[in-house]
């Protein structure tokens, strides 16, 4: 199923599937970020995927027998997407406030 992964590659795969960021993984493994990217690329080649989305899709399809792992990965993805959405919303609100202040100042001088 996982094409003869080394223990380190298995550890990297598990961390990626848990939704841990590459920078956090590099820190946890005590390696440079660029070194992690190199190992991630090699892992992707070995598993015949091109990105994290393909990796997760392949993992979810191959590991249907382990629903607990799938739920854990799904909940982590949902949490990540929720956090990105909240962050994006905050940026948009900040931009809107900036535009309102700018228009107020502009109308004052006209």
Kinemage of the C-alpha trace (Angstrom):
@kinemage 1
@onewidth
@group {chain A} dominant
@subgroup {mainchain}
@vectorlist {calphas} color= white
{ca unk a 1} P 0.000 0.000 0.000
{ca unk a 2} L 2.704 2.500 0.927
{ca unk a 3} L 5.417 1.121 -1.400
{ca unk a 4} L 8.206 0.272 1.041
{ca unk a 5} L 8.475 3.544 2.926
{ca unk a 6} L 11.339 4.000 5.328
{ca unk a 7} L 10.396 4.681 8.961
{ca unk a 8} L 11.298 8.362 8.452
{ca unk a 9} L 9.152 8.587 5.300
{ca unk a 10} L 6.296 6.918 7.157
{ca unk a 11} L 6.691 9.490 9.949
{ca unk a 12} L 6.672 12.334 7.397
{ca unk a 13} L 3.609 10.854 5.673
{ca unk a 14} L 1.709 10.568 8.955
{ca unk a 15} L 2.530 14.160 9.899
{ca unk a 16} L 1.469 15.468 6.476
{ca unk a 17} L -1.787 13.530 6.666
{ca unk a 18} L -2.476 15.031 10.091
{ca unk a 19} L -2.351 18.463 8.453
{ca unk a 20} L 0.833 19.600 10.184
{ca unk a 21} L 2.545 22.380 8.229
{ca unk a 22} L 5.869 21.606 6.543
{ca unk a 23} L 7.629 24.249 8.664
{ca unk a 24} L 6.313 22.637 11.855
{ca unk a 25} L 7.331 19.194 10.602
{ca unk a 26} L 10.865 20.436 9.829
{ca unk a 27} L 11.094 21.906 13.313
{ca unk a 28} L 9.807 18.709 14.925
{ca unk a 29} L 12.243 16.544 12.944
{ca unk a 30} L 15.140 18.960 13.604
{ca unk a 31} L 15.928 19.425 9.917
{ca unk a 32} L 16.105 22.485 7.680
{ca unk a 33} L 12.918 23.492 5.880
{ca unk a 34} L 14.558 22.965 2.455
{ca unk a 35} L 15.686 19.502 3.540
{ca unk a 36} L 12.101 18.677 4.463
{ca unk a 37} L 10.902 19.899 1.057
{ca unk a 38} L 13.458 17.593 -0.592
{ca unk a 39} L 12.220 14.595 1.425
{ca unk a 40} L 8.597 15.569 0.779
{ca unk a 41} L 9.291 15.635 -2.974
{ca unk a 42} L 10.917 12.185 -2.783
{ca unk a 43} L 7.947 10.876 -0.799
{ca unk a 44} L 5.509 12.254 -3.372
{ca unk a 45} L 7.497 10.563 -6.171
{ca unk a 46} L 7.509 7.249 -4.323
{ca unk a 47} L 3.744 7.437 -3.728
{ca unk a 48} L 3.117 8.723 -7.269
{ca unk a 49} L 1.380 11.946 -6.209
{ca unk a 50} L 2.166 15.554 -7.066
{ca unk a 51} L 0.821 17.525 -4.094
{ca unk a 52} L -0.749 17.255 -0.648
{ca unk a 53} L -4.274 17.124 -2.076
{ca unk a 54} L -3.445 14.061 -4.181
{ca unk a 55} L -1.659 12.513 -1.214
{ca unk a 56} L -4.699 12.943 1.033
{ca unk a 57} L -7.092 11.717 -1.655
{ca unk a 58} L -4.983 8.604 -2.229
{ca unk a 59} L -4.647 7.976 1.510
{ca unk a 60} L -8.375 8.319 2.093
{ca unk a 61} L -9.146 5.920 -0.756
{ca unk a 62} L -6.536 3.311 0.258
{ca unk a 63} L -7.292 3.421 3.991
{ca unk a 64} L -11.074 3.049 3.937
{ca unk a 65} L -10.603 0.176 6.382
{ca unk a 66} L -9.408 2.623 9.055
{ca unk a 67} L -12.318 5.057 9.579
{ca unk a 68} L -10.786 6.580 12.747
{ca unk a 69} L -7.764 7.788 10.779
{ca unk a 70} L -9.989 9.154 8.041
{ca unk a 71} L -12.120 11.074 10.566
{ca unk a 72} L -8.990 12.512 12.179
{ca unk a 73} L -7.651 13.685 8.819
{ca unk a 74} L -11.052 15.079 7.777
{ca unk a 75} L -11.475 17.032 11.011
{ca unk a 76} L -7.953 18.457 10.686
{ca unk a 77} L -8.680 19.567 7.097
{ca unk a 78} L -11.934 21.192 8.199
{ca unk a 79} L -10.128 22.986 11.033
{ca unk a 80} L -7.427 24.256 8.663
{ca unk a 81} L -10.010 25.478 6.125
{ca unk a 82} L -12.051 27.140 8.890
{ca unk a 83} L -8.959 28.967 10.159
{ca unk a 84} L -8.072 30.121 6.639
{ca unk a 85} L -11.639 31.350 6.132
{ca unk a 86} L -11.609 33.254 9.439
{ca unk a 87} L -8.240 34.813 8.571
{ca unk a 88} L -9.451 35.819 5.116
{ca unk a 89} L -12.608 37.330 6.590
{ca unk a 90} L -10.497 39.368 9.032
{ca unk a 91} L -8.351 40.703 6.189
{ca unk a 92} L -11.459 41.682 4.215
{ca unk a 93} L -12.964 43.505 7.211
{ca unk a 94} L -9.667 45.362 7.712
{ca unk a 95} L -9.624 46.326 4.033
{ca unk a 96} L -13.230 47.529 4.220
{ca unk a 97} L -12.462 49.696 7.263
{ca unk a 98} L -9.437 51.161 5.471
{ca unk a 99} L -11.567 52.048 2.432
{ca unk a 100} L -14.241 53.671 4.627
{ca unk a 101} L -11.631 55.779 6.449
{ca unk a 102} L -10.012 56.760 3.149
{ca unk a 103} L -13.351 57.823 1.653
{ca unk a 104} L -14.203 59.788 4.803
{ca unk a 105} L -10.894 61.668 4.656
{ca unk a 106} L -11.284 62.214 0.912
{ca unk a 107} L -14.811 63.617 1.315
{ca unk a 108} L -13.584 65.939 4.072
{ca unk a 109} L -11.100 67.576 1.664
{ca unk a 110} L -13.576 67.920 -1.216
